[in-house]
Amino acid sequence: MSFFSFSSCPGFLFILRIVMYYFGCFFIHRLGFALVPWPSDFEVNYFPGFEPS
């Protein structure tokens, strides 16, 4: 698949990891499954614009 060609780009895995962490934290809070005790300061510092309900 042509998708794997992007993995050769520098920082692609880092960006993908950040995106997965962002959406993962978002969905965990929205669904109510707080499997990981995310500190509020962690959300503010690393996820700007994220508004926990």
mmCIF file as Biopython writes it, N, C-alpha, C and O atoms, coordinates in Angstrom:
data_model
#
loop_
_atom_site.group_PDB
_atom_site.id
_atom_site.type_symbol
_atom_site.label_atom_id
_atom_site.label_alt_id
_atom_site.label_comp_id
_atom_site.label_asym_id
_atom_site.label_entity_id
_atom_site.label_seq_id
_atom_site.pdbx_PDB_ins_code
_atom_site.Cartn_x
_atom_site.Cartn_y
_atom_site.Cartn_z
_atom_site.occupancy
_atom_site.B_iso_or_equiv
_atom_site.auth_seq_id
_atom_site.auth_asym_id
_atom_site.pdbx_PDB_model_num
ATOM 1   N N  . MET A ? 1  ? 0.839   -1.204 0.000  1.0 0.0 1  A 1 
ATOM 2   C CA . MET A ? 1  ? 0.000   0.000  0.000  1.0 0.0 1  A 1 
ATOM 3   C C  . MET A ? 1  ? 0.871   1.250  0.000  1.0 0.0 1  A 1 
ATOM 4   O O  . MET A ? 1  ? 1.969   1.252  0.556  1.0 0.0 1  A 1 
ATOM 5   N N  . SER A ? 2  ? 0.379   2.298  -0.619 1.0 0.0 2  A 1 
ATOM 6   C CA . SER A ? 2  ? 1.151   3.538  -0.721 1.0 0.0 2  A 1 
ATOM 7   C C  . SER A ? 2  ? 1.242   4.248  0.630  1.0 0.0 2  A 1 
ATOM 8   O O  . SER A ? 2  ? 2.076   5.134  0.815  1.0 0.0 2  A 1 
ATOM 9   N N  . PHE A ? 3  ? 0.392   3.860  1.561  1.0 0.0 3  A 1 
ATOM 10  C CA . PHE A ? 3  ? 0.389   4.498  2.875  1.0 0.0 3  A 1 
ATOM 11  C C  . PHE A ? 3  ? 1.711   4.297  3.597  1.0 0.0 3  A 1 
ATOM 12  O O  . PHE A ? 3  ? 2.183   5.188  4.302  1.0 0.0 3  A 1 
ATOM 13  N N  . PHE A ? 4  ? 2.310   3.117  3.418  1.0 0.0 4  A 1 
ATOM 14  C CA . PHE A ? 4  ? 3.551   2.807  4.122  1.0 0.0 4  A 1 
ATOM 15  C C  . PHE A ? 4  ? 4.713   3.661  3.625  1.0 0.0 4  A 1 
ATOM 16  O O  . PHE A ? 4  ? 5.739   3.748  4.299  1.0 0.0 4  A 1 
ATOM 17  N N  . SER A ? 5  ? 4.574   4.284  2.474  1.0 0.0 5  A 1 
ATOM 18  C CA . SER A ? 5  ? 5.648   5.121  1.948  1.0 0.0 5  A 1 
ATOM 19  C C  . SER A ? 5  ? 5.855   6.354  2.827  1.0 0.0 5  A 1 
ATOM 20  O O  . SER A ? 5  ? 6.945   6.924  2.867  1.0 0.0 5  A 1 
ATOM 21  N N  . PHE A ? 6  ? 4.793   6.759  3.531  1.0 0.0 6  A 1 
ATOM 22  C CA . PHE A ? 6  ? 4.898   7.933  4.387  1.0 0.0 6  A 1 
ATOM 23  C C  . PHE A ? 6  ? 5.731   7.639  5.636  1.0 0.0 6  A 1 
ATOM 24  O O  . PHE A ? 6  ? 6.254   8.558  6.267  1.0 0.0 6  A 1 
ATOM 25  N N  . SER A ? 7  ? 5.851   6.373  5.985  1.0 0.0 7  A 1 
ATOM 26  C CA . SER A ? 7  ? 6.596   6.013  7.192  1.0 0.0 7  A 1 
ATOM 27  C C  . SER A ? 7  ? 8.080   6.353  7.059  1.0 0.0 7  A 1 
ATOM 28  O O  . SER A ? 7  ? 8.788   6.450  8.061  1.0 0.0 7  A 1 
ATOM 29  N N  . SER A ? 8  ? 8.549   6.534  5.826  1.0 0.0 8  A 1 
ATOM 30  C CA . SER A ? 8  ? 9.952   6.863  5.609  1.0 0.0 8  A 1 
ATOM 31  C C  . SER A ? 8  ? 10.235  8.340  5.873  1.0 0.0 8  A 1 
ATOM 32  O O  . SER A ? 8  ? 11.392  8.749  5.977  1.0 0.0 8  A 1 
ATOM 33  N N  . CYS A ? 9  ? 9.177   9.131  5.981  1.0 0.0 9  A 1 
ATOM 34  C CA . CYS A ? 9  ? 9.358   10.565 6.218  1.0 0.0 9  A 1 
ATOM 35  C C  . CYS A ? 9  ? 9.786   10.800 7.665  1.0 0.0 9  A 1 
ATOM 36  O O  . CYS A ? 9  ? 9.250   10.171 8.578  1.0 0.0 9  A 1 
ATOM 37  N N  . PRO A ? 10 ? 10.751  11.704 7.884  1.0 0.0 10 A 1 
ATOM 38  C CA . PRO A ? 10 ? 11.215  11.999 9.238  1.0 0.0 10 A 1 
ATOM 39  C C  . PRO A ? 10 ? 10.104  12.640 10.065 1.0 0.0 10 A 1 
ATOM 40  O O  . PRO A ? 10 ? 9.458   13.586 9.616  1.0 0.0 10 A 1 
ATOM 41  N N  . GLY A ? 11 ? 9.883   12.129 11.262 1.0 0.0 11 A 1 
ATOM 42  C CA . GLY A ? 11 ? 8.897   12.728 12.150 1.0 0.0 11 A 1 
ATOM 43  C C  . GLY A ? 11 ? 7.479   12.247 11.905 1.0 0.0 11 A 1 
ATOM 44  O O  . GLY A ? 11 ? 6.556   12.655 12.611 1.0 0.0 11 A 1 
ATOM 45  N N  . PHE A ? 12 ? 7.290   11.373 10.901 1.0 0.0 12 A 1 
ATOM 46  C CA . PHE A ? 12 ? 5.938   10.896 10.610 1.0 0.0 12 A 1 
ATOM 47  C C  . PHE A ? 12 ? 5.390   10.085 11.780 1.0 0.0 12 A 1 
ATOM 48  O O  . PHE A ? 12 ? 4.249   10.268 12.204 1.0 0.0 12 A 1 
ATOM 49  N N  . LEU A ? 13 ? 6.229   9.182  12.292 1.0 0.0 13 A 1 
ATOM 50  C CA . LEU A ? 13 ? 5.794   8.350  13.410 1.0 0.0 13 A 1 
ATOM 51  C C  . LEU A ? 13 ? 5.539   9.204  14.649 1.0 0.0 13 A 1 
ATOM 52  O O  . LEU A ? 13 ? 4.631   8.918  15.430 1.0 0.0 13 A 1 
ATOM 53  N N  . PHE A ? 14 ? 6.337   10.244 14.824 1.0 0.0 14 A 1 
ATOM 54  C CA . PHE A ? 14 ? 6.155   11.138 15.968 1.0 0.0 14 A 1 
ATOM 55  C C  . PHE A ? 14 ? 4.823   11.867 15.865 1.0 0.0 14 A 1 
ATOM 56  O O  . PHE A ? 14 ? 4.077   11.948 16.841 1.0 0.0 14 A 1 
ATOM 57  N N  . ILE A ? 15 ? 4.522   12.401 14.676 1.0 0.0 15 A 1 
ATOM 58  C CA . ILE A ? 15 ? 3.264   13.113 14.460 1.0 0.0 15 A 1 
ATOM 59  C C  . ILE A ? 15 ? 2.086   12.156 14.631 1.0 0.0 15 A 1 
ATOM 60  O O  . ILE A ? 15 ? 1.079   12.501 15.250 1.0 0.0 15 A 1 
ATOM 61  N N  . LEU A ? 16 ? 2.220   10.955 14.077 1.0 0.0 16 A 1 
ATOM 62  C CA . LEU A ? 16 ? 1.151   9.964  14.189 1.0 0.0 16 A 1 
ATOM 63  C C  . LEU A ? 16 ? 0.911   9.604  15.652 1.0 0.0 16 A 1 
ATOM 64  O O  . LEU A ? 16 ? -0.228  9.417  16.080 1.0 0.0 16 A 1 
ATOM 65  N N  . ARG A ? 17 ? 2.009   9.509  16.415 1.0 0.0 17 A 1 
ATOM 66  C CA . ARG A ? 17 ? 1.893   9.185  17.835 1.0 0.0 17 A 1 
ATOM 67  C C  . ARG A ? 17 ? 1.171   10.294 18.588 1.0 0.0 17 A 1 
ATOM 68  O O  . ARG A ? 17 ? 0.324   10.022 19.438 1.0 0.0 17 A 1 
ATOM 69  N N  . ILE A ? 18 ? 1.508   11.551 18.274 1.0 0.0 18 A 1 
ATOM 70  C CA . ILE A ? 18 ? 0.850   12.689 18.922 1.0 0.0 18 A 1 
ATOM 71  C C  . ILE A ? 18 ? -0.638  12.695 18.598 1.0 0.0 18 A 1 
ATOM 72  O O  . ILE A ? 18 ? -1.472  12.921 19.474 1.0 0.0 18 A 1 
ATOM 73  N N  . VAL A ? 19 ? -0.965  12.441 17.321 1.0 0.0 19 A 1 
ATOM 74  C CA . VAL A ? 19 ? -2.373  12.430 16.898 1.0 0.0 19 A 1 
ATOM 75  C C  . VAL A ? 19 ? -3.136  11.320 17.616 1.0 0.0 19 A 1 
ATOM 76  O O  . VAL A ? 19 ? -4.266  11.520 18.062 1.0 0.0 19 A 1 
ATOM 77  N N  . MET A ? 20 ? -2.508  10.149 17.723 1.0 0.0 20 A 1 
ATOM 78  C CA . MET A ? 20 ? -3.170  9.026  18.386 1.0 0.0 20 A 1 
ATOM 79  C C  . MET A ? 20 ? -3.362  9.312  19.869 1.0 0.0 20 A 1 
ATOM 80  O O  . MET A ? 20 ? -4.397  8.963  20.437 1.0 0.0 20 A 1 
ATOM 81  N N  . TYR A ? 21 ? -2.372  9.946  20.505 1.0 0.0 21 A 1 
ATOM 82  C CA . TYR A ? 21 ? -2.517  10.309 21.908 1.0 0.0 21 A 1 
ATOM 83  C C  . TYR A ? 21 ? -3.625  11.341 22.081 1.0 0.0 21 A 1 
ATOM 84  O O  . TYR A ? 21 ? -4.404  11.265 23.031 1.0 0.0 21 A 1 
ATOM 85  N N  . TYR A ? 22 ? -3.697  12.315 21.156 1.0 0.0 22 A 1 
ATOM 86  C CA . TYR A ? 22 ? -4.696  13.374 21.252 1.0 0.0 22 A 1 
ATOM 87  C C  . TYR A ? 22 ? -6.104  12.803 21.162 1.0 0.0 22 A 1 
ATOM 88  O O  . TYR A ? 22 ? -6.948  13.056 22.022 1.0 0.0 22 A 1 
ATOM 89  N N  . PHE A ? 23 ? -6.350  12.017 20.091 1.0 0.0 23 A 1 
ATOM 90  C CA . PHE A ? 23 ? -7.680  11.442 19.903 1.0 0.0 23 A 1 
ATOM 91  C C  . PHE A ? 23 ? -7.967  10.372 20.953 1.0 0.0 23 A 1 
ATOM 92  O O  . PHE A ? 23 ? -9.112  10.193 21.368 1.0 0.0 23 A 1 
ATOM 93  N N  . GLY A ? 24 ? -6.923  9.664  21.380 1.0 0.0 24 A 1 
ATOM 94  C CA . GLY A ? 24 ? -7.113  8.645  22.408 1.0 0.0 24 A 1 
ATOM 95  C C  . GLY A ? 24 ? -7.581  9.269  23.712 1.0 0.0 24 A 1 
ATOM 96  O O  . GLY A ? 24 ? -8.519  8.777  24.339 1.0 0.0 24 A 1 
ATOM 97  N N  . CYS A ? 25 ? -6.930  10.351 24.121 1.0 0.0 25 A 1 
ATOM 98  C CA . CYS A ? 25 ? -7.308  11.052 25.338 1.0 0.0 25 A 1 
ATOM 99  C C  . CYS A ? 25 ? -8.708  11.629 25.187 1.0 0.0 25 A 1 
ATOM 100 O O  . CYS A ? 25 ? -9.504  11.592 26.126 1.0 0.0 25 A 1 
ATOM 101 N N  . PHE A ? 26 ? -9.010  12.164 24.006 1.0 0.0 26 A 1 
ATOM 102 C CA . PHE A ? 26 ? -10.312 12.773 23.747 1.0 0.0 26 A 1 
ATOM 103 C C  . PHE A ? 26 ? -11.432 11.748 23.874 1.0 0.0 26 A 1 
ATOM 104 O O  . PHE A ? 26 ? -12.418 11.975 24.575 1.0 0.0 26 A 1 
ATOM 105 N N  . PHE A ? 27 ? -11.270 10.609 23.186 1.0 0.0 27 A 1 
ATOM 106 C CA . PHE A ? 27 ? -12.317 9.588  23.193 1.0 0.0 27 A 1 
ATOM 107 C C  . PHE A ? 27 ? -12.447 8.920  24.558 1.0 0.0 27 A 1 
ATOM 108 O O  . PHE A ? 27 ? -13.547 8.546  24.967 1.0 0.0 27 A 1 
ATOM 109 N N  . ILE A ? 28 ? -11.315 8.767  25.268 1.0 0.0 28 A 1 
ATOM 110 C CA . ILE A ? 28 ? -11.366 8.172  26.601 1.0 0.0 28 A 1 
ATOM 111 C C  . ILE A ? 28 ? -12.219 9.032  27.526 1.0 0.0 28 A 1 
ATOM 112 O O  . ILE A ? 28 ? -13.013 8.501  28.304 1.0 0.0 28 A 1 
ATOM 113 N N  . HIS A ? 29 ? -12.067 10.353 27.451 1.0 0.0 29 A 1 
ATOM 114 C CA . HIS A ? 29 ? -12.846 11.243 28.302 1.0 0.0 29 A 1 
ATOM 115 C C  . HIS A ? 29 ? -14.293 11.312 27.849 1.0 0.0 29 A 1 
ATOM 116 O O  . HIS A ? 29 ? -15.203 11.340 28.678 1.0 0.0 29 A 1 
ATOM 117 N N  . ARG A ? 30 ? -14.516 11.340 26.538 1.0 0.0 30 A 1 
ATOM 118 C CA . ARG A ? 30 ? -15.873 11.448 26.015 1.0 0.0 30 A 1 
ATOM 119 C C  . ARG A ? 30 ? -16.686 10.189 26.293 1.0 0.0 30 A 1 
ATOM 120 O O  . ARG A ? 30 ? -17.871 10.268 26.616 1.0 0.0 30 A 1 
ATOM 121 N N  . LEU A ? 31 ? -16.046 9.028  26.166 1.0 0.0 31 A 1 
ATOM 122 C CA . LEU A ? 31 ? -16.758 7.770  26.387 1.0 0.0 31 A 1 
ATOM 123 C C  . LEU A ? 31 ? -16.908 7.457  27.870 1.0 0.0 31 A 1 
ATOM 124 O O  . LEU A ? 31 ? -17.731 6.634  28.270 1.0 0.0 31 A 1 
ATOM 125 N N  . GLY A ? 32 ? -16.092 8.135  28.677 1.0 0.0 32 A 1 
ATOM 126 C CA . GLY A ? 32 ? -16.213 7.950  30.116 1.0 0.0 32 A 1 
ATOM 127 C C  . GLY A ? 32 ? -15.357 6.813  30.647 1.0 0.0 32 A 1 
ATOM 128 O O  . GLY A ? 32 ? -15.434 6.486  31.832 1.0 0.0 32 A 1 
ATOM 129 N N  . PHE A ? 33 ? -14.540 6.202  29.789 1.0 0.0 33 A 1 
ATOM 130 C CA . PHE A ? 33 ? -13.677 5.118  30.243 1.0 0.0 33 A 1 
ATOM 131 C C  . PHE A ? 33 ? -12.323 5.694  30.650 1.0 0.0 33 A 1 
ATOM 132 O O  . PHE A ? 33 ? -11.389 5.749  29.850 1.0 0.0 33 A 1 
ATOM 133 N N  . ALA A ? 34 ? -12.237 6.118  31.895 1.0 0.0 34 A 1 
ATOM 134 C CA . ALA A ? 34 ? -10.988 6.724  32.374 1.0 0.0 34 A 1 
ATOM 135 C C  . ALA A ? 34 ? -10.011 5.625  32.778 1.0 0.0 34 A 1 
ATOM 136 O O  . ALA A ? 34 ? -9.706  5.456  33.959 1.0 0.0 34 A 1 
ATOM 137 N N  . LEU A ? 35 ? -9.522  4.879  31.787 1.0 0.0 35 A 1 
ATOM 138 C CA . LEU A ? 35 ? -8.583  3.791  32.069 1.0 0.0 35 A 1 
ATOM 139 C C  . LEU A ? 35 ? -7.230  4.343  32.484 1.0 0.0 35 A 1 
ATOM 140 O O  . LEU A ? 35 ? -6.494  3.711  33.242 1.0 0.0 35 A 1 
ATOM 141 N N  . VAL A ? 36 ? -6.909  5.536  31.975 1.0 0.0 36 A 1 
ATOM 142 C CA . VAL A ? 36 ? -5.638  6.162  32.318 1.0 0.0 36 A 1 
ATOM 143 C C  . VAL A ? 36 ? -5.921  7.484  33.022 1.0 0.0 36 A 1 
ATOM 144 O O  . VAL A ? 36 ? -6.587  8.346  32.449 1.0 0.0 36 A 1 
ATOM 145 N N  . PRO A ? 37 ? -5.436  7.668  34.248 1.0 0.0 37 A 1 
ATOM 146 C CA . PRO A ? 37 ? -5.669  8.906  34.994 1.0 0.0 37 A 1 
ATOM 147 C C  . PRO A ? 37 ? -4.859  10.069 34.420 1.0 0.0 37 A 1 
ATOM 148 O O  . PRO A ? 37 ? -3.787  10.407 34.923 1.0 0.0 37 A 1 
ATOM 149 N N  . TRP A ? 38 ? -5.394  10.672 33.360 1.0 0.0 38 A 1 
ATOM 150 C CA . TRP A ? 38 ? -4.686  11.791 32.721 1.0 0.0 38 A 1 
ATOM 151 C C  . TRP A ? 38 ? -4.700  13.002 33.647 1.0 0.0 38 A 1 
ATOM 152 O O  . TRP A ? 38 ? -5.774  13.470 34.024 1.0 0.0 38 A 1 
ATOM 153 N N  . PRO A ? 39 ? -3.527  13.523 34.025 1.0 0.0 39 A 1 
ATOM 154 C CA . PRO A ? 39 ? -3.469  14.748 34.830 1.0 0.0 39 A 1 
ATOM 155 C C  . PRO A ? 39 ? -3.977  15.939 34.022 1.0 0.0 39 A 1 
ATOM 156 O O  . PRO A ? 39 ? -3.756  16.013 32.813 1.0 0.0 39 A 1 
ATOM 157 N N  . SER A ? 40 ? -4.651  16.863 34.686 1.0 0.0 40 A 1 
ATOM 158 C CA . SER A ? 40 ? -5.196  18.021 33.989 1.0 0.0 40 A 1 
ATOM 159 C C  . SER A ? 40 ? -4.076  18.879 33.397 1.0 0.0 40 A 1 
ATOM 160 O O  . SER A ? 40 ? -4.236  19.446 32.317 1.0 0.0 40 A 1 
ATOM 161 N N  . ASP A ? 41 ? -2.946  18.975 34.096 1.0 0.0 41 A 1 
ATOM 162 C CA . ASP A ? 41 ? -1.839  19.790 33.588 1.0 0.0 41 A 1 
ATOM 163 C C  . ASP A ? 41 ? -1.235  19.154 32.341 1.0 0.0 41 A 1 
ATOM 164 O O  . ASP A ? 41 ? -0.703  19.855 31.480 1.0 0.0 41 A 1 
ATOM 165 N N  . PHE A ? 42 ? -1.318  17.815 32.241 1.0 0.0 42 A 1 
ATOM 166 C CA . PHE A ? 42 ? -0.804  17.126 31.057 1.0 0.0 42 A 1 
ATOM 167 C C  . PHE A ? 42 ? -1.646  17.490 29.839 1.0 0.0 42 A 1 
ATOM 168 O O  . PHE A ? 42 ? -1.116  17.673 28.743 1.0 0.0 42 A 1 
ATOM 169 N N  . GLU A ? 43 ? -2.958  17.594 30.036 1.0 0.0 43 A 1 
ATOM 170 C CA . GLU A ? 43 ? -3.857  17.956 28.942 1.0 0.0 43 A 1 
ATOM 171 C C  . GLU A ? 43 ? -3.609  19.397 28.502 1.0 0.0 43 A 1 
ATOM 172 O O  . GLU A ? 43 ? -3.581  19.704 27.310 1.0 0.0 43 A 1 
ATOM 173 N N  . VAL A ? 44 ? -3.429  20.273 29.489 1.0 0.0 44 A 1 
ATOM 174 C CA . VAL A ? 44 ? -3.246  21.693 29.173 1.0 0.0 44 A 1 
ATOM 175 C C  . VAL A ? 44 ? -1.922  21.930 28.459 1.0 0.0 44 A 1 
ATOM 176 O O  . VAL A ? 44 ? -1.855  22.708 27.507 1.0 0.0 44 A 1 
ATOM 177 N N  . ASN A ? 45 ? -0.865  21.256 28.921 1.0 0.0 45 A 1 
ATOM 178 C CA . ASN A ? 45 ? 0.464   21.499 28.362 1.0 0.0 45 A 1 
ATOM 179 C C  . ASN A ? 45 ? 0.667   20.837 27.007 1.0 0.0 45 A 1 
ATOM 180 O O  . ASN A ? 45 ? 1.246   21.437 26.102 1.0 0.0 45 A 1 
ATOM 181 N N  . TYR A ? 46 ? 0.192   19.596 26.862 1.0 0.0 46 A 1 
ATOM 182 C CA . TYR A ? 46 ? 0.490   18.840 25.653 1.0 0.0 46 A 1 
ATOM 183 C C  . TYR A ? 46 ? -0.670  18.781 24.674 1.0 0.0 46 A 1 
ATOM 184 O O  . TYR A ? 46 ? -0.495  18.387 23.521 1.0 0.0 46 A 1 
ATOM 185 N N  . PHE A ? 47 ? -1.863  19.175 25.133 1.0 0.0 47 A 1 
ATOM 186 C CA . PHE A ? 47 ? -3.017  19.145 24.243 1.0 0.0 47 A 1 
ATOM 187 C C  . PHE A ? 47 ? -3.715  20.502 24.256 1.0 0.0 47 A 1 
ATOM 188 O O  . PHE A ? 47 ? -4.818  20.618 24.789 1.0 0.0 47 A 1 
ATOM 189 N N  . PRO A ? 48 ? -3.088  21.535 23.676 1.0 0.0 48 A 1 
ATOM 190 C CA . PRO A ? 48 ? -3.703  22.867 23.657 1.0 0.0 48 A 1 
ATOM 191 C C  . PRO A ? 48 ? -5.005  22.836 22.879 1.0 0.0 48 A 1 
ATOM 192 O O  . PRO A ? 48 ? -5.081  22.235 21.808 1.0 0.0 48 A 1 
ATOM 193 N N  . GLY A ? 49 ? -6.024  23.481 23.414 1.0 0.0 49 A 1 
ATOM 194 C CA . GLY A ? 49 ? -7.316  23.532 22.740 1.0 0.0 49 A 1 
ATOM 195 C C  . GLY A ? 49 ? -8.239  22.414 23.172 1.0 0.0 49 A 1 
ATOM 196 O O  . GLY A ? 49 ? -9.412  22.391 22.801 1.0 0.0 49 A 1 
ATOM 197 N N  . PHE A ? 50 ? -7.709  21.480 23.963 1.0 0.0 50 A 1 
ATOM 198 C CA . PHE A ? 50 ? -8.544  20.375 24.431 1.0 0.0 50 A 1 
ATOM 199 C C  . PHE A ? 50 ? -9.355  20.825 25.629 1.0 0.0 50 A 1 
ATOM 200 O O  . PHE A ? 50 ? -8.797  21.294 26.620 1.0 0.0 50 A 1 
ATOM 201 N N  . GLU A ? 51 ? -10.685 20.684 25.543 1.0 0.0 51 A 1 
ATOM 202 C CA . GLU A ? 51 ? -11.562 21.118 26.619 1.0 0.0 51 A 1 
ATOM 203 C C  . GLU A ? 51 ? -12.202 19.903 27.278 1.0 0.0 51 A 1 
ATOM 204 O O  . GLU A ? 51 ? -13.197 19.389 26.768 1.0 0.0 51 A 1 
ATOM 205 N N  . PRO A ? 52 ? -11.662 19.431 28.393 1.0 0.0 52 A 1 
ATOM 206 C CA . PRO A ? 52 ? -12.273 18.291 29.084 1.0 0.0 52 A 1 
ATOM 207 C C  . PRO A ? 52 ? -13.623 18.666 29.666 1.0 0.0 52 A 1 
ATOM 208 O O  . PRO A ? 52 ? -13.768 19.727 30.273 1.0 0.0 52 A 1 
ATOM 209 N N  . SER A ? 53 ? -14.599 17.814 29.487 1.0 0.0 53 A 1 
ATOM 210 C CA . SER A ? 53 ? -15.945 18.125 29.974 1.0 0.0 53 A 1 
ATOM 211 C C  . SER A ? 53 ? -16.028 17.879 31.483 1.0 0.0 53 A 1 
ATOM 212 O O  . SER A ? 53 ? -17.082 18.083 32.084 1.0 0.0 53 A 1 
#
